[in-house]
């Protein structure tokens, strides 16, 4: 099949490369000439494990190409995917759909023959209706259907998620469009990937509901971690005890500094706004978003407390900046709020991240010093903070780190290590949700 991806960002590029790997003929379109030039030269604008090799092999095989010209490829396409950004709109948090609607207008002018137009971007309920209205108004003669096909890709594992999905959601009740989408995803039948054929509006809401629920799980276990610290319980054991219940499941029950990234923050806000607009406010999701924002600032206070109540004039080594490992995505990363709060308290920040430092430079104050590795980062530091659980931070040489630091303080905001392991090295160690109680309470402290 001939497929066009309008938008060559994270979703468009990963989806396009994977479709090409299925054997389809894929053209990725983007308005940024510099991005298209780079892609043609084999330069990948994002970090995603395995993506560079996937793009290169399919481009060399002639199945994947890149262009800034939309009209030509769309006129030949069986399916056109809209995979442009839908960032939070300033002021009200609603999804900014201007890029989606602009793409719809351009697609309309280029249509030639029956075409399925697919919204791959995460969009609020009713967006597909508006995309259809725009195209029918501009091209009443065109033969097309608008389908919702939300993506469920985890950054850092996107290729695996695309090729072995939990489900494929197809939002259309038109049989002809369903048949085209079945052909698009036919290679996944071998993996028995369930295809859910539902209405367009239902598909649009399914994506938001899924992300909001996952964000709720993260926020819930973070609040349980706070309680664990006060009552002397271990949040990791609590999460394990919860997760073994098949009705709950163990994923997304890892306490930490709060969620970030390109999806959860903006999608929860968009769902909140949609629910308010329809007169059915989602109080749970509203609370989740509020608690998560507070969570990030609370992590900075935890670091300050570990440093004796003040970080003024102290050097803090921040290990990890991206919102999660195996990505270079800095959008709404907890590190942004943590670093800013520490700097507001007078701290001097040194930072290291394996992939995210170039992106961080555009989002953090210029006063941050970026280092080549973790050991350079902790040189002369009064405290170190693990913010992102990159694998390279899981086997640090703490004798070397202690010798390099002014004071051996480690705030482990991802519970990478065990308390007794690090305290045995002579460190002041602070973790998340593995509580300490006064001896007279009768509960064993520092359960790790």
C-alpha beads as a LAMMPS data file, in Angstrom:
LAMMPS data file: protein, C-alpha beads

448 atoms
447 bonds

1 atom types
1 bond types

-500.0 500.0 xlo xhi
-500.0 500.0 ylo yhi
-500.0 500.0 zlo zhi

Masses

1 110.0

Atoms # bond

1 1 1 0.000 0.000 0.000
2 1 1 0.998 3.607 -0.473
3 1 1 1.038 5.521 2.808
4 1 1 1.788 9.166 3.572
5 1 1 2.752 10.382 7.038
6 1 1 2.067 14.110 7.391
7 1 1 4.460 15.153 10.119
8 1 1 7.870 13.571 10.648
9 1 1 8.199 14.050 14.381
10 1 1 8.234 11.296 16.970
11 1 1 4.938 9.611 16.059
12 1 1 5.174 10.184 12.316
13 1 1 8.747 9.002 11.943
14 1 1 8.388 5.900 14.120
15 1 1 5.069 4.948 12.499
16 1 1 6.346 5.628 8.994
17 1 1 9.504 3.567 9.493
18 1 1 7.521 0.672 10.971
19 1 1 4.925 0.716 8.182
20 1 1 7.777 0.675 5.658
21 1 1 9.297 -2.272 7.488
22 1 1 5.963 -4.068 7.011
23 1 1 6.530 -3.697 3.259
24 1 1 4.363 -0.655 2.551
25 1 1 5.594 2.245 0.413
26 1 1 5.804 5.188 2.827
27 1 1 6.495 8.877 2.279
28 1 1 7.112 11.043 5.354
29 1 1 6.230 14.689 4.793
30 1 1 7.332 17.645 6.893
31 1 1 7.262 21.394 6.336
32 1 1 10.706 21.841 7.898
33 1 1 13.100 21.623 4.973
34 1 1 16.052 21.258 7.341
35 1 1 14.484 18.180 8.957
36 1 1 13.779 16.588 5.566
37 1 1 17.335 17.263 4.416
38 1 1 18.707 15.701 7.593
39 1 1 16.473 12.641 7.279
40 1 1 17.550 12.120 3.687
41 1 1 21.134 12.122 4.944
42 1 1 20.323 9.549 7.587
43 1 1 20.294 11.979 10.505
44 1 1 17.532 11.208 13.016
45 1 1 16.191 14.268 14.872
46 1 1 15.118 12.290 17.958
47 1 1 16.681 9.596 20.100
48 1 1 14.728 6.351 20.048
49 1 1 16.508 2.991 20.371
50 1 1 16.637 1.155 17.052
51 1 1 15.025 3.930 15.020
52 1 1 18.124 5.049 13.128
53 1 1 18.789 1.523 11.842
54 1 1 15.124 1.023 10.940
55 1 1 14.976 4.268 8.973
56 1 1 18.247 3.592 7.191
57 1 1 17.411 0.029 6.139
58 1 1 13.990 0.926 4.772
59 1 1 15.251 4.052 3.017
60 1 1 17.967 1.972 1.346
61 1 1 15.331 -0.585 0.318
62 1 1 13.306 2.189 -1.339
63 1 1 10.263 1.736 0.870
64 1 1 10.752 4.913 2.934
65 1 1 11.329 8.415 1.580
66 1 1 11.122 11.992 2.807
67 1 1 9.838 15.183 1.226
68 1 1 8.516 18.631 2.002
69 1 1 6.039 18.350 -0.884
70 1 1 2.686 17.052 0.328
71 1 1 0.618 17.251 -2.835
72 1 1 2.395 14.644 -4.977
73 1 1 2.491 11.809 -2.429
74 1 1 -1.068 12.448 -1.175
75 1 1 -2.480 12.251 -4.691
76 1 1 -1.101 8.708 -4.984
77 1 1 -1.837 7.504 -1.451
78 1 1 -4.216 4.838 -0.204
79 1 1 -3.979 6.180 3.344
80 1 1 -2.790 9.554 4.647
81 1 1 -1.884 9.757 8.332
82 1 1 -1.972 13.102 10.122
83 1 1 0.797 12.898 12.732
84 1 1 1.459 16.540 13.567
85 1 1 1.867 18.034 17.026
86 1 1 -1.071 18.857 19.304
87 1 1 0.595 20.793 22.141
88 1 1 -1.326 22.315 25.022
89 1 1 -2.832 25.632 24.058
90 1 1 -1.703 28.619 26.075
91 1 1 -4.264 29.856 28.535
92 1 1 -6.707 26.969 28.867
93 1 1 -4.655 23.783 28.388
94 1 1 -6.821 22.543 25.510
95 1 1 -5.058 20.777 22.642
96 1 1 -3.845 23.171 19.949
97 1 1 -5.360 21.708 16.789
98 1 1 -4.136 24.351 14.378
99 1 1 -1.523 22.006 12.855
100 1 1 -4.102 19.241 12.399
101 1 1 -6.552 21.529 10.635
102 1 1 -3.829 23.078 8.473
103 1 1 -2.779 19.582 7.402
104 1 1 -6.407 18.727 6.587
105 1 1 -6.669 21.761 4.309
106 1 1 -3.507 20.842 2.412
107 1 1 -4.564 17.225 2.103
108 1 1 -7.963 18.267 0.735
109 1 1 -6.445 20.085 -2.222
110 1 1 -4.257 17.084 -3.136
111 1 1 -6.800 14.229 -2.951
112 1 1 -7.222 12.129 -6.072
113 1 1 -9.303 8.969 -5.828
114 1 1 -10.607 7.203 -2.733
115 1 1 -8.352 7.921 0.244
116 1 1 -8.530 7.140 3.943
117 1 1 -7.379 10.073 6.050
118 1 1 -6.217 8.941 9.474
119 1 1 -5.721 11.100 12.565
120 1 1 -2.718 9.548 14.309
121 1 1 -2.131 12.654 16.405
122 1 1 -3.717 12.644 19.851
123 1 1 -6.817 14.792 19.412
124 1 1 -9.904 15.637 21.493
125 1 1 -13.308 14.144 20.830
126 1 1 -14.881 15.634 17.709
127 1 1 -11.632 16.504 15.932
128 1 1 -12.293 13.915 13.234
129 1 1 -15.683 15.483 12.618
130 1 1 -14.059 18.865 12.055
131 1 1 -11.349 17.398 9.805
132 1 1 -14.093 15.807 7.698
133 1 1 -16.050 19.082 7.571
134 1 1 -12.967 21.008 6.439
135 1 1 -12.163 18.576 3.640
136 1 1 -15.765 18.232 2.418
137 1 1 -16.115 22.005 2.329
138 1 1 -12.942 22.389 0.275
139 1 1 -13.433 19.271 -1.893
140 1 1 -17.108 18.254 -2.116
141 1 1 -16.154 16.030 -5.044
142 1 1 -13.526 14.021 -3.147
143 1 1 -13.932 10.365 -2.162
144 1 1 -12.532 9.875 1.338
145 1 1 -13.186 8.787 4.904
146 1 1 -11.690 10.180 8.102
147 1 1 -10.560 7.567 10.611
148 1 1 -9.178 7.867 14.130
149 1 1 -6.194 5.590 14.830
150 1 1 -4.544 6.776 18.058
151 1 1 -0.991 5.739 18.846
152 1 1 0.021 4.001 22.072
153 1 1 3.802 4.227 21.827
154 1 1 6.073 4.436 24.843
155 1 1 9.118 6.589 24.277
156 1 1 12.160 4.361 24.559
157 1 1 10.191 1.293 23.419
158 1 1 8.226 2.695 20.498
159 1 1 9.304 0.231 17.813
160 1 1 8.490 -2.770 19.984
161 1 1 5.140 -1.208 20.897
162 1 1 4.298 -0.569 17.249
163 1 1 5.199 -4.056 16.081
164 1 1 3.759 -5.909 19.072
165 1 1 0.881 -3.720 20.227
166 1 1 -1.544 -4.534 23.019
167 1 1 -4.286 -3.399 20.663
168 1 1 -4.937 -1.431 17.478
169 1 1 -7.805 1.031 17.765
170 1 1 -9.600 1.860 14.519
171 1 1 -12.219 4.586 14.817
172 1 1 -14.656 4.357 11.916
173 1 1 -17.933 2.677 11.191
174 1 1 -17.422 2.786 7.409
175 1 1 -16.724 -0.718 6.100
176 1 1 -14.623 0.463 3.157
177 1 1 -12.340 2.442 5.455
178 1 1 -12.127 -0.498 7.859
179 1 1 -10.968 -2.687 4.983
180 1 1 -8.189 -0.233 4.063
181 1 1 -7.023 -0.039 7.686
182 1 1 -7.070 -3.844 7.897
183 1 1 -4.697 -3.926 4.907
184 1 1 -2.463 -1.314 6.514
185 1 1 -2.093 -3.415 9.667
186 1 1 -2.320 -6.849 8.023
187 1 1 1.299 -7.793 8.936
188 1 1 0.359 -7.604 12.607
189 1 1 -2.220 -10.359 12.208
190 1 1 0.680 -12.810 12.549
191 1 1 1.177 -11.517 16.081
192 1 1 -2.557 -11.815 16.792
193 1 1 -2.746 -8.142 17.692
194 1 1 -6.371 -7.387 18.596
195 1 1 -7.990 -4.800 16.329
196 1 1 -10.766 -2.824 17.957
197 1 1 -13.191 -1.369 15.411
198 1 1 -15.195 1.341 17.142
199 1 1 -16.706 4.729 16.350
200 1 1 -14.447 7.665 15.576
201 1 1 -15.392 9.663 18.670
202 1 1 -14.979 6.607 20.874
203 1 1 -11.471 6.044 19.506
204 1 1 -10.515 9.665 20.163
205 1 1 -11.684 9.431 23.761
206 1 1 -10.066 6.016 24.295
207 1 1 -6.596 7.500 23.853
208 1 1 -7.187 10.250 26.396
209 1 1 -8.868 7.895 28.842
210 1 1 -5.947 5.445 28.657
211 1 1 -3.316 8.104 29.284
212 1 1 -5.304 9.727 32.075
213 1 1 -5.713 6.370 33.804
214 1 1 -1.990 5.622 33.606
215 1 1 -1.211 9.090 34.936
216 1 1 -3.624 8.369 37.779
217 1 1 -1.797 5.140 38.653
218 1 1 1.513 7.001 38.812
219 1 1 0.065 9.772 40.953
220 1 1 -1.695 7.320 43.246
221 1 1 1.470 5.363 44.041
222 1 1 3.351 8.631 44.575
223 1 1 0.804 9.638 47.197
224 1 1 1.106 6.186 48.778
225 1 1 4.878 6.741 48.851
226 1 1 4.377 9.908 50.883
227 1 1 2.195 7.973 53.307
228 1 1 4.738 5.152 53.487
229 1 1 7.398 7.619 54.564
230 1 1 5.224 8.744 57.467
231 1 1 4.073 5.338 58.699
232 1 1 7.276 3.380 58.148
233 1 1 6.109 1.261 55.208
234 1 1 7.847 0.330 51.965
235 1 1 6.093 1.617 48.845
236 1 1 7.827 -0.926 46.616
237 1 1 6.319 -3.757 48.636
238 1 1 2.959 -1.985 48.677
239 1 1 3.112 -1.670 44.867
240 1 1 4.082 -5.318 44.527
241 1 1 1.208 -6.373 46.749
242 1 1 -1.184 -4.277 44.696
243 1 1 0.179 -5.232 41.307
244 1 1 -0.138 -8.981 41.845
245 1 1 -3.880 -8.429 41.779
246 1 1 -4.778 -9.034 38.121
247 1 1 -7.452 -6.376 38.350
248 1 1 -4.761 -3.763 39.071
249 1 1 -1.518 -4.916 37.453
250 1 1 2.007 -3.916 38.383
251 1 1 2.823 -1.455 35.598
252 1 1 2.989 2.274 36.341
253 1 1 3.189 1.647 40.081
254 1 1 6.739 2.919 40.531
255 1 1 7.051 5.839 42.929
256 1 1 9.147 8.767 41.770
257 1 1 9.238 12.501 41.106
258 1 1 6.069 12.626 38.978
259 1 1 5.195 12.027 35.353
260 1 1 6.326 14.140 32.417
261 1 1 6.934 13.736 28.703
262 1 1 5.037 14.531 25.549
263 1 1 1.767 12.752 26.398
264 1 1 0.551 12.577 29.989
265 1 1 0.828 16.271 30.941
266 1 1 -0.875 17.632 27.828
267 1 1 -3.372 14.802 27.477
268 1 1 -4.637 15.079 31.043
269 1 1 -5.085 18.831 30.581
270 1 1 -6.910 18.335 27.276
271 1 1 -9.228 15.741 28.820
272 1 1 -9.943 18.050 31.748
273 1 1 -10.874 20.871 29.356
274 1 1 -13.031 18.588 27.192
275 1 1 -14.905 17.284 30.220
276 1 1 -15.486 20.826 31.462
277 1 1 -16.715 21.971 28.049
278 1 1 -19.280 19.160 27.979
279 1 1 -20.452 19.888 31.515
280 1 1 -19.079 16.650 33.026
281 1 1 -15.920 17.738 34.883
282 1 1 -13.425 14.955 35.621
283 1 1 -12.509 15.668 39.234
284 1 1 -10.153 12.707 39.496
285 1 1 -8.081 13.780 36.497
286 1 1 -8.109 17.398 37.684
287 1 1 -6.648 16.261 41.000
288 1 1 -4.082 14.032 39.278
289 1 1 -2.750 16.968 37.236
290 1 1 -2.605 19.233 40.288
291 1 1 -0.925 16.653 42.529
292 1 1 1.646 15.847 39.849
293 1 1 2.671 19.499 39.529
294 1 1 3.062 19.745 43.289
295 1 1 5.017 16.493 43.332
296 1 1 7.873 17.873 41.276
297 1 1 8.352 20.867 43.552
298 1 1 8.160 18.593 46.595
299 1 1 11.142 16.627 45.262
300 1 1 13.257 19.762 45.354
301 1 1 12.245 20.274 48.995
302 1 1 13.360 16.713 49.720
303 1 1 16.803 17.521 48.344
304 1 1 16.970 20.729 50.374
305 1 1 16.049 18.820 53.537
306 1 1 18.793 16.259 52.841
307 1 1 21.257 19.145 52.654
308 1 1 20.334 20.369 56.132
309 1 1 17.540 22.766 55.180
310 1 1 19.409 25.021 52.766
311 1 1 21.182 24.669 49.420
312 1 1 22.339 28.269 49.175
313 1 1 25.841 28.302 47.768
314 1 1 25.928 24.504 47.570
315 1 1 26.685 22.509 44.441
316 1 1 24.089 19.923 43.490
317 1 1 24.868 17.211 40.931
318 1 1 21.779 16.244 38.936
319 1 1 22.015 12.789 37.339
320 1 1 19.439 12.448 34.597
321 1 1 17.365 15.186 32.979
322 1 1 14.948 13.538 30.542
323 1 1 11.494 12.584 31.807
324 1 1 12.388 8.879 31.484
325 1 1 15.366 6.828 30.272
326 1 1 15.984 5.834 26.633
327 1 1 14.708 9.111 25.216
328 1 1 15.999 12.641 24.732
329 1 1 12.564 14.125 25.475
330 1 1 12.672 16.966 27.990
331 1 1 9.030 18.034 27.708
332 1 1 7.549 18.513 31.194
333 1 1 10.401 16.491 32.676
334 1 1 10.475 16.571 36.512
335 1 1 14.073 17.783 36.291
336 1 1 12.889 21.143 34.939
337 1 1 10.914 21.951 38.083
338 1 1 13.500 20.391 40.403
339 1 1 16.484 22.255 38.942
340 1 1 14.592 25.557 38.851
341 1 1 13.493 25.197 42.483
342 1 1 17.016 24.326 43.612
343 1 1 18.415 27.315 41.760
344 1 1 15.756 29.513 43.340
345 1 1 17.116 28.281 46.662
346 1 1 20.612 29.425 45.724
347 1 1 22.073 26.118 44.551
348 1 1 24.778 25.744 41.909
349 1 1 23.710 23.032 39.434
350 1 1 25.901 20.566 37.597
351 1 1 24.084 18.063 35.385
352 1 1 24.612 15.014 33.225
353 1 1 22.234 13.071 30.987
354 1 1 23.280 10.537 28.325
355 1 1 20.920 11.918 25.649
356 1 1 18.996 14.955 26.854
357 1 1 21.543 17.692 27.486
358 1 1 21.194 19.494 24.159
359 1 1 17.427 19.670 24.617
360 1 1 17.890 20.683 28.255
361 1 1 20.045 23.650 27.313
362 1 1 17.071 25.228 25.575
363 1 1 14.782 24.678 28.564
364 1 1 16.946 25.237 31.643
365 1 1 18.715 28.415 32.806
366 1 1 22.120 29.027 31.279
367 1 1 23.751 28.816 34.708
368 1 1 23.591 25.016 34.625
369 1 1 26.969 23.349 34.021
370 1 1 26.740 20.258 31.801
371 1 1 29.218 17.427 32.332
372 1 1 30.571 14.568 30.249
373 1 1 29.643 11.788 32.691
374 1 1 28.330 11.096 36.179
375 1 1 31.746 11.248 37.805
376 1 1 32.590 14.657 36.392
377 1 1 29.130 15.782 37.454
378 1 1 29.638 14.915 41.142
379 1 1 33.094 16.503 41.319
380 1 1 33.008 19.016 44.187
381 1 1 29.271 18.492 44.772
382 1 1 27.596 18.865 48.145
383 1 1 24.845 16.448 47.108
384 1 1 23.873 14.253 44.151
385 1 1 20.346 13.627 42.902
386 1 1 19.211 10.751 40.677
387 1 1 16.285 12.173 38.713
388 1 1 16.145 9.761 35.738
389 1 1 16.858 6.040 36.104
390 1 1 19.209 5.555 33.166
391 1 1 20.925 2.159 33.289
392 1 1 24.352 3.787 33.552
393 1 1 23.313 5.124 36.971
394 1 1 22.501 1.644 38.294
395 1 1 26.080 0.508 38.882
396 1 1 27.933 3.641 39.983
397 1 1 31.272 3.374 41.802
398 1 1 30.313 4.965 45.115
399 1 1 33.842 4.874 46.511
400 1 1 34.883 7.035 43.569
401 1 1 31.830 9.249 43.946
402 1 1 32.364 9.748 47.670
403 1 1 35.988 10.733 47.081
404 1 1 34.894 13.319 44.494
405 1 1 32.145 14.949 46.564
406 1 1 32.429 17.557 49.280
407 1 1 29.747 15.832 51.327
408 1 1 28.415 12.322 50.535
409 1 1 24.676 12.965 50.155
410 1 1 22.549 11.073 47.626
411 1 1 18.894 11.782 46.940
412 1 1 17.656 8.801 44.952
413 1 1 14.335 9.941 43.485
414 1 1 13.877 6.699 41.519
415 1 1 14.755 4.146 44.240
416 1 1 17.544 2.758 42.089
417 1 1 19.534 1.622 45.121
418 1 1 18.880 0.030 48.493
419 1 1 19.275 2.189 51.562
420 1 1 21.633 -0.143 53.450
421 1 1 23.857 -0.484 50.380
422 1 1 24.491 3.255 50.051
423 1 1 24.509 4.108 53.744
424 1 1 27.069 1.340 54.167
425 1 1 29.331 3.400 51.912
426 1 1 29.087 6.336 54.307
427 1 1 26.440 8.335 52.459
428 1 1 23.450 10.233 53.711
429 1 1 20.818 8.539 51.580
430 1 1 17.287 9.747 50.799
431 1 1 14.832 7.662 48.793
432 1 1 11.121 7.656 47.931
433 1 1 8.470 5.954 50.019
434 1 1 10.674 3.624 52.053
435 1 1 9.791 5.128 55.388
436 1 1 11.551 5.712 58.659
437 1 1 9.635 5.889 61.940
438 1 1 10.706 6.744 65.444
439 1 1 12.038 3.695 67.355
440 1 1 9.268 3.804 69.969
441 1 1 6.619 3.175 67.326
442 1 1 7.769 -0.411 67.072
443 1 1 8.139 -0.668 63.311
444 1 1 11.464 -1.576 61.746
445 1 1 13.010 1.476 60.057
446 1 1 14.603 1.744 56.616
447 1 1 12.957 -1.292 55.118
448 1 1 14.561 -1.473 51.692

Bonds

1 1 1 2
2 1 2 3
3 1 3 4
4 1 4 5
5 1 5 6
6 1 6 7
7 1 7 8
8 1 8 9
9 1 9 10
10 1 10 11
11 1 11 12
12 1 12 13
13 1 13 14
14 1 14 15
15 1 15 16
16 1 16 17
17 1 17 18
18 1 18 19
19 1 19 20
20 1 20 21
21 1 21 22
22 1 22 23
23 1 23 24
24 1 24 25
25 1 25 26
26 1 26 27
27 1 27 28
28 1 28 29
29 1 29 30
30 1 30 31
31 1 31 32
32 1 32 33
33 1 33 34
34 1 34 35
35 1 35 36
36 1 36 37
37 1 37 38
38 1 38 39
39 1 39 40
40 1 40 41
41 1 41 42
42 1 42 43
43 1 43 44
44 1 44 45
45 1 45 46
46 1 46 47
47 1 47 48
48 1 48 49
49 1 49 50
50 1 50 51
51 1 51 52
52 1 52 53
53 1 53 54
54 1 54 55
55 1 55 56
56 1 56 57
57 1 57 58
58 1 58 59
59 1 59 60
60 1 60 61
61 1 61 62
62 1 62 63
63 1 63 64
64 1 64 65
65 1 65 66
66 1 66 67
67 1 67 68
68 1 68 69
69 1 69 70
70 1 70 71
71 1 71 72
72 1 72 73
73 1 73 74
74 1 74 75
75 1 75 76
76 1 76 77
77 1 77 78
78 1 78 79
79 1 79 80
80 1 80 81
81 1 81 82
82 1 82 83
83 1 83 84
84 1 84 85
85 1 85 86
86 1 86 87
87 1 87 88
88 1 88 89
89 1 89 90
90 1 90 91
91 1 91 92
92 1 92 93
93 1 93 94
94 1 94 95
95 1 95 96
96 1 96 97
97 1 97 98
98 1 98 99
99 1 99 100
100 1 100 101
101 1 101 102
102 1 102 103
103 1 103 104
104 1 104 105
105 1 105 106
106 1 106 107
107 1 107 108
108 1 108 109
109 1 109 110
110 1 110 111
111 1 111 112
112 1 112 113
113 1 113 114
114 1 114 115
115 1 115 116
116 1 116 117
117 1 117 118
118 1 118 119
119 1 119 120
120 1 120 121
121 1 121 122
122 1 122 123
123 1 123 124
124 1 124 125
125 1 125 126
126 1 126 127
127 1 127 128
128 1 128 129
129 1 129 130
130 1 130 131
131 1 131 132
132 1 132 133
133 1 133 134
134 1 134 135
135 1 135 136
136 1 136 137
137 1 137 138
138 1 138 139
139 1 139 140
140 1 140 141
141 1 141 142
142 1 142 143
143 1 143 144
144 1 144 145
145 1 145 146
146 1 146 147
147 1 147 148
148 1 148 149
149 1 149 150
150 1 150 151
151 1 151 152
152 1 152 153
153 1 153 154
154 1 154 155
155 1 155 156
156 1 156 157
157 1 157 158
158 1 158 159
159 1 159 160
160 1 160 161
161 1 161 162
162 1 162 163
163 1 163 164
164 1 164 165
165 1 165 166
166 1 166 167
167 1 167 168
168 1 168 169
169 1 169 170
170 1 170 171
171 1 171 172
172 1 172 173
173 1 173 174
174 1 174 175
175 1 175 176
176 1 176 177
177 1 177 178
178 1 178 179
179 1 179 180
180 1 180 181
181 1 181 182
182 1 182 183
183 1 183 184
184 1 184 185
185 1 185 186
186 1 186 187
187 1 187 188
188 1 188 189
189 1 189 190
190 1 190 191
191 1 191 192
192 1 192 193
193 1 193 194
194 1 194 195
195 1 195 196
196 1 196 197
197 1 197 198
198 1 198 199
199 1 199 200
200 1 200 201
201 1 201 202
202 1 202 203
203 1 203 204
204 1 204 205
205 1 205 206
206 1 206 207
207 1 207 208
208 1 208 209
209 1 209 210
210 1 210 211
211 1 211 212
212 1 212 213
213 1 213 214
214 1 214 215
215 1 215 216
216 1 216 217
217 1 217 218
218 1 218 219
219 1 219 220
220 1 220 221
221 1 221 222
222 1 222 223
223 1 223 224
224 1 224 225
225 1 225 226
226 1 226 227
227 1 227 228
228 1 228 229
229 1 229 230
230 1 230 231
231 1 231 232
232 1 232 233
233 1 233 234
234 1 234 235
235 1 235 236
236 1 236 237
237 1 237 238
238 1 238 239
239 1 239 240
240 1 240 241
241 1 241 242
242 1 242 243
243 1 243 244
244 1 244 245
245 1 245 246
246 1 246 247
247 1 247 248
248 1 248 249
249 1 249 250
250 1 250 251
251 1 251 252
252 1 252 253
253 1 253 254
254 1 254 255
255 1 255 256
256 1 256 257
257 1 257 258
258 1 258 259
259 1 259 260
260 1 260 261
261 1 261 262
262 1 262 263
263 1 263 264
264 1 264 265
265 1 265 266
266 1 266 267
267 1 267 268
268 1 268 269
269 1 269 270
270 1 270 271
271 1 271 272
272 1 272 273
273 1 273 274
274 1 274 275
275 1 275 276
276 1 276 277
277 1 277 278
278 1 278 279
279 1 279 280
280 1 280 281
281 1 281 282
282 1 282 283
283 1 283 284
284 1 284 285
285 1 285 286
286 1 286 287
287 1 287 288
288 1 288 289
289 1 289 290
290 1 290 291
291 1 291 292
292 1 292 293
293 1 293 294
294 1 294 295
295 1 295 296
296 1 296 297
297 1 297 298
298 1 298 299
299 1 299 300
300 1 300 301
301 1 301 302
302 1 302 303
303 1 303 304
304 1 304 305
305 1 305 306
306 1 306 307
307 1 307 308
308 1 308 309
309 1 309 310
310 1 310 311
311 1 311 312
312 1 312 313
313 1 313 314
314 1 314 315
315 1 315 316
316 1 316 317
317 1 317 318
318 1 318 319
319 1 319 320
320 1 320 321
321 1 321 322
322 1 322 323
323 1 323 324
324 1 324 325
325 1 325 326
326 1 326 327
327 1 327 328
328 1 328 329
329 1 329 330
330 1 330 331
331 1 331 332
332 1 332 333
333 1 333 334
334 1 334 335
335 1 335 336
336 1 336 337
337 1 337 338
338 1 338 339
339 1 339 340
340 1 340 341
341 1 341 342
342 1 342 343
343 1 343 344
344 1 344 345
345 1 345 346
346 1 346 347
347 1 347 348
348 1 348 349
349 1 349 350
350 1 350 351
351 1 351 352
352 1 352 353
353 1 353 354
354 1 354 355
355 1 355 356
356 1 356 357
357 1 357 358
358 1 358 359
359 1 359 360
360 1 360 361
361 1 361 362
362 1 362 363
363 1 363 364
364 1 364 365
365 1 365 366
366 1 366 367
367 1 367 368
368 1 368 369
369 1 369 370
370 1 370 371
371 1 371 372
372 1 372 373
373 1 373 374
374 1 374 375
375 1 375 376
376 1 376 377
377 1 377 378
378 1 378 379
379 1 379 380
380 1 380 381
381 1 381 382
382 1 382 383
383 1 383 384
384 1 384 385
385 1 385 386
386 1 386 387
387 1 387 388
388 1 388 389
389 1 389 390
390 1 390 391
391 1 391 392
392 1 392 393
393 1 393 394
394 1 394 395
395 1 395 396
396 1 396 397
397 1 397 398
398 1 398 399
399 1 399 400
400 1 400 401
401 1 401 402
402 1 402 403
403 1 403 404
404 1 404 405
405 1 405 406
406 1 406 407
407 1 407 408
408 1 408 409
409 1 409 410
410 1 410 411
411 1 411 412
412 1 412 413
413 1 413 414
414 1 414 415
415 1 415 416
416 1 416 417
417 1 417 418
418 1 418 419
419 1 419 420
420 1 420 421
421 1 421 422
422 1 422 423
423 1 423 424
424 1 424 425
425 1 425 426
426 1 426 427
427 1 427 428
428 1 428 429
429 1 429 430
430 1 430 431
431 1 431 432
432 1 432 433
433 1 433 434
434 1 434 435
435 1 435 436
436 1 436 437
437 1 437 438
438 1 438 439
439 1 439 440
440 1 440 441
441 1 441 442
442 1 442 443
443 1 443 444
444 1 444 445
445 1 445 446
446 1 446 447
447 1 447 448
